[in-house]
């Protein structure tokens, strides 16, 4: 869609909002005031701003719905493209070609303002090169808060709402102010909220971050004067007051908002409080470990929010880290690619096509120390006697070398969209590949559940024997969910080193937030099915994965040429 914008005053979006903590919880007025109204402010006050499509139809009234359609649980590719084009024409600092989703528009705006290219397989941000210098500049008063925000967002992309404080002393100032505000409205607060606010004032921000869980989901803790509503309302009010004071006294800010994702900005499930001074004085490894711990906690499927005591976001992972005496692992970068240039097959792949693709990936991954995928080679050598003529030194002997290729781990889609016939075809395809490679397989079936992992001993067995082994394994059924497999692989170094192959029909849309996609996870079609329809689903999946893995098309084995 081509959009034409006329008589609109180019805007800079401000994440600050003050949703009331009384009455019914309704973030829509704040969303409209923060995101929509600035896009429709006229340059000439005597005439309204106009937004039209290529046919000249007026889109002005559709802007709220278009923006909201980009903030759902799954990515809407068409809306993303339209809204990015709109933001590119209406905002002073926005790159409409960014691979990041609209949900991260504040990060994109901050990055563009500071001339920082969007993160990609070829543009990597680190704590050493980006976060540390930005924190030092903000602490010294020579840098802007937007640069510090963009450096954290581009390096770690946490799906949360953050607030930065210049130091632990600045956080203590906020706690004093909060205690005063709490006292004035004590008669209106429920006892549970009063207790949690009192517990909050006992927190210390001497470390890099302090993080809290405030909601289980978007519908939780939305009652009048709930702790989640009151705390966010107070934080936003405090930032607003600090801005006004800094403007009047011409001093530097000592607190601000970190709007990592739009959804969390207006209905946060978690809060991360950030100490700038601690970041400026910490090592890069410590900063990386801290934010990886935050992301690990955010990705955890188990989140317990208590009404009786503060629920710290990172408490369980920190305890586990102390018990295991391990630091958080740094996320590895993804290889660059020319994924957009990859074309899809017009015909279903043959067994030979898939076999070639799998062996190509295995060769690229290289050798490992030990695996079920044993590769034996035989060569002639004069260092060993010939077995038939051991006394004839002119005849070479033969030596067998053993090498190990990465293990092959198969995840077969058994959701409701996969018929029993499709499942059997997929299994038979894998059996043929396993026999050709002469290896054992690791196997899971999945829907919106993941079955238990099983190792199938297929080496030196007949097709009938292998099929019998497959039939013994119970398969799960239901909906489709890929992210559980991503987390399952990333949770184990052993599984990360395997070649993981997801056999699926691609009938799934990824979340709108960025996720950590496993480096060695590839995809293959479950069977021929309706090939044009499967190609359409694969294209939709690849398009909607650009913010997670821009090279995803090169991971679709058997689908592309």
Buried (B, 14 or more C-beta within 10 A) or exposed (E): EEBEBBBBBBBEBBBBBBBEBEEEBEBEEBBBEBBBEBBBBBEEEEEBBBBBBEEEEEBBEBBBEBBBBBBBEEBBBEBBBBBBBBBBBBBEBBBBEBBBBBBBBBBBBBBBBBEBEBBBBEEBBBBBEBBBBBBBBBBEEEBBBBBBBBBBBBBBBBBBBBBBBBBBEBBBBBBEBBEEBBEEBEEEBBEBBBBBBEEBEEBEBBEBBBBBBBBEEBEBBBBBBBBBBBBBBBBBBBBBEBBEEBEEEEEBBBBBBBBBBBBBBBBBBBBBBBBBBBBBBBEBEBBBBBBBBBBBBBBEEEBEBEEEEBBBBBBBBBEEBEEEEEBBEBBEBBEEBEBEEBEBBEEBBEEEBBBBBBBEBBEEBEEBEEBBBBBEEEEEEEEEBBEEEEEEEEBBBEEEEEEBBBBBBBBBBBBEBBEEEBBBBBBBBBBBBBBEBBBBBBBBBBBBBBBEEBEBEBBEBEEEEBBEBBEEBEBBEEEBBBBBBBBBBBEEEEBBBBBBBBBBBBBBBBBBBBBBBBBBBBBBBBBEBEBEEBBEBBBBBBBBBBBBBBBBBBBBBBBBE
